[in-house]
Amino acid sequence: MFFSPSSNCVFLSFHWKMPRNGCLCPSLIITFSLAVFFQSQMIIRSLNPCLEVIPGITYKCMELNLSAIPPDIPNSAQSLDLSFNPLGILTSNYFSPLFALKFLDLTRCNIQNIEDNAFAGLCNLSVLILTANPLHFLGARAFHDLTSLKRLVAVQTELYSLDNLPIGQLTSLQELNLGNNYIDSLKLPEYFSHLLFLKFLNLQANKISSISVGDLDALSSQNLTLVLSKNDIKHIEVNAIAGLHLQKLSLRGCFESSTIMQASLQNLTGLYANSLVLGDYRNIKKLQTFSKGILDALCHMRLQEITLICTNGDVDNTDDLSLCLNNFSTIRLVDTYIKDVSNFPENSSIRHLEFKDSRFRQVPSVRLSSLKELRSLHITRTKQLVEFEEDFQGLQKLETLDLSQNALTADLCWLCLRKGVPNLKYLNLSFNVRISLEPECYGLPKLEMMDLQHTTLSGAGELPVFLCLPNLIYLDISHTHTNIQSECTFCGLKSLQVLKMAGNTFENNQLLNTLKNLSSLRILDISNCRLQYLSLNSLASLHELRELNISHNKLLGLHPEAYVHLQALTILDFHSNQLSVLTEKDLQNLPSSLKNLDLSQNLFDCSCDNLHFLQWAKENRNLLRHVENMICHSPKHLRDARLMNFDLASCRVSTATVAISMSISVVLVLSLILVYKYYFHLYYLAVLLGGRRRSAEEDSVYDAFVIYSSRDQEWVRRELEETLEMGVPSFRLCFFYRDFIPGVPVITNIIKQGFQSSRKVITVVSSHFLESRWCNFELEVAQSWQLLDSKASMIWVVLDGTDKAVLQRKLGLFRYLRRNTYLVWKDSELNRHIFLRQLRSALLNG
């Protein structure tokens, strides 16, 4: 800023406030707070190492080197997995704070002692797993309070005797698994008579070598499943199991020779059991030979089902088996070497026949046609089975045909099946090589379920191959390399309720009107079908649909308008698509019947623009499934963060924040206005303060800097410049018109050349001075300079004729002159002499 010499007065008024000592910088406070926060989070994480699967309910704490229960596990927890932690000893009331527990896994926790009342308070516990703990001591009341326990697993716990297991008070126990221990006797202690609900007793791989009369007398439960497999049984006493009604008896790998096995089975005469399991394990072959007579003792047992596993290659035809097998309703032959089937007797009682892991090359349809009572036929997991000729003859009662997990390549003949098995209801051809279907009009009218998954399906998708299956309820063609091209693909399936076709494709990756004929459909799986577009009418006819799986596609939006007709929909699986957000309209149009919605593994946008959806997701957590897998994809700084952990408050501006922001905005606006109006004065302040810091280091060049009105310049030159500079002593005065440096801002000249380089300031007050705005401005600058620099001194000269009324109106100057001595100039020789003497004296002072 520059001003002209005719206006040689400058004004500045300011207040200077120094910052308080010791005041913390805001950025330092923020940094310190963040450091404290992250440190506290790390401490909390170190105290909370467990995985919270379901908040407040399910916790997994495996392999964390814990020696006690983590203190952060809430008392609402219902499932706790502490496996692979060195707990050592379970003392009294060890788990009492977790009174809501229903499931507790203590596998491999090196537990050696369980003291009395260790599980006190766990009245709701249903499952307790103690697998692989060296239980050397069990208190008599070790399992006290476990009144609801239904399943106890104590596998590989170095248990030597059933008498050492204090479980008599577990009256709700249904399953007891004591496999892989050192129990050498089947003699059940008296406390077993209190286990009224026991349904499963597993003593597999112990040291039991004999079964005697009376060993099982304490069993009060009927229909018990008793597993004695992998015990080296050498002798079974006659009538040892007489009177018992077992659900299942498993004796796999129990006999080291055919002789012992035959003798033992003979002594089981009179056995009542729904199921008997005999044979070896693939990796443990005790029986070196297998003869037809070994199983003759089965004729004297009352069995419903017999399972024979692994006969070591001695059986390659059903003729090698005992005729007694024809007396049983269910025959299961697993891992045998049977290659062919002989004709069964006309009076055979077999209703359910299963061959698993056999050596068939083709389905023995004709040979099996003699089983007139056959209801269910399973030939599975036979990799040599490649041919299927549908030449069954008169199996009027066959309802289930399972040929899954083979290597079949066949052209399915609906008419052939209709002639041979007219009442077939369930057909499973899944996990084969290829099945070809033709659009025949002679289907299976009673077929209700058909499974073709993971078998290449020829014909479907292009032709209506299901036309004559009016009663089909369940159809699975998942992963069959089917490309749906025809709108009539599912024509004829008017009763279909379940359709699974995951892993296939639709023409142009669009779902249009393919499903329009399935008005009775209740469950639909079209996941992993590469879908990119879903027409609004594609699901319009599915009024009965309850469950829809449309996951693992490439859909960009949920578009609830497509589901508006699905008033019965309760489960919608939309995970692993490309959904970024549900709009407010989308949320309003979701089916009101919806109870289970899976939106996990989508590309969620967690920005504040989608606050409504983010808030809805948190409020409807019970509706959503797998929320732990709802991960933010954008914005970049939130990528891979859990959506449920999003801080909604970060998007909401509080009232205080609004008030502060508005206040700051107002202050900024006012500041800008003031700066614009007084920018000259602010610039002067900067120069003034800068000049003050350097003034102490510089010597005074002038004796006085003269402030006056330009209209009094003649008087100043005559009475001050000529008199003082040419007189004795000689004074050097600073005048703007003479001593200011050209090209330099006026403010800088006033400070540097005027105030900063002068010992004194002479102010010439006149009527012209009082009337000039610039002179008043320069006067206040001089007063400001005097306040900043204690060495500065002002000499006031009031000219004769100055209007005192005007002087009084200038209250600041008038009050100053009333409190301080000043010089008065009068135009007379005597007064002039006195004035000059006083002025020189004032200039010489200091």
Buried (B, 14 or more C-beta within 10 A) or exposed (E): EEBEEEBBBBBBEEEEEEEEEEEEEEEEEEEEEEEEEEEEEEEEEEEBEBEBEEEEBBBBBBEEEBEEBBEEBEEEBBBBBBBBBEBEBBEBBBBBBBBBBBBBBBBBBBBBBBBBBBBBBBBBBBBBBBBBBEBEEBBEBBBBBBEBBBBBBBBBBBBEEBEEBBBBBBBBBBBBBBBBBEBBBBBBBEBBBBBEEBBBBBBBBBEBBBBBEEBBBBBEBEEBBBBBBBBBBBEBBEBBBBEBBBBBBBBBBBBBEBEBBBBBBBBBBBBBBBBBBBBBBEEEEBBEEBBEEBBBBBEEBEBBBBBBBBBBEBBBEBEBBBBBBBBBBBBBBBBBBBBBBEBBEEEBBBBBBBBBBBBBEEBBBBBBBBBBBBBBBBBBBBEEBBBBEBBBEEBEBBBBBBBBBBBBBBEBBBBBBBBBBBBBBBBBBBBBEBBBBEBBEBBBBBBBBBBBBBBBBBBBBBBBBBBBBBBBBBBBBBBBBBEBBBBBBBBBBBBBBBBBBBBBBBBEEBBBEBBBBBBBBBBBBBBBBEBBBBEEEBBBBBBBBBBBBBBBBEBBBBBBEBBBBBEBBBBBBBBBBEBBBBBEEBBEBBBEEBEBBBBBBBBBBBBEEBBEBBBBBBEBEEBBBEBBBBBBBEEEEBEEBBBBEBEEEEBEEEEEEEEEEEEEEEEEEEEEEEEEEBEBBBBBBEBBEBBBEEBEEEEBBBBBBBBBBBBBBEBBBEBBBEBBEEEEEEBEBBBBEEBBEEEEBBBBBBBBBBBBBBBBBBBBBBBBBBEBEBBBBBBBBBBBBBEBBEEBBBBBBBBEEBEEEEBEEBEEBBEBBEEEEBBBBEEEEEEBEBBBEBBBEBBEEE
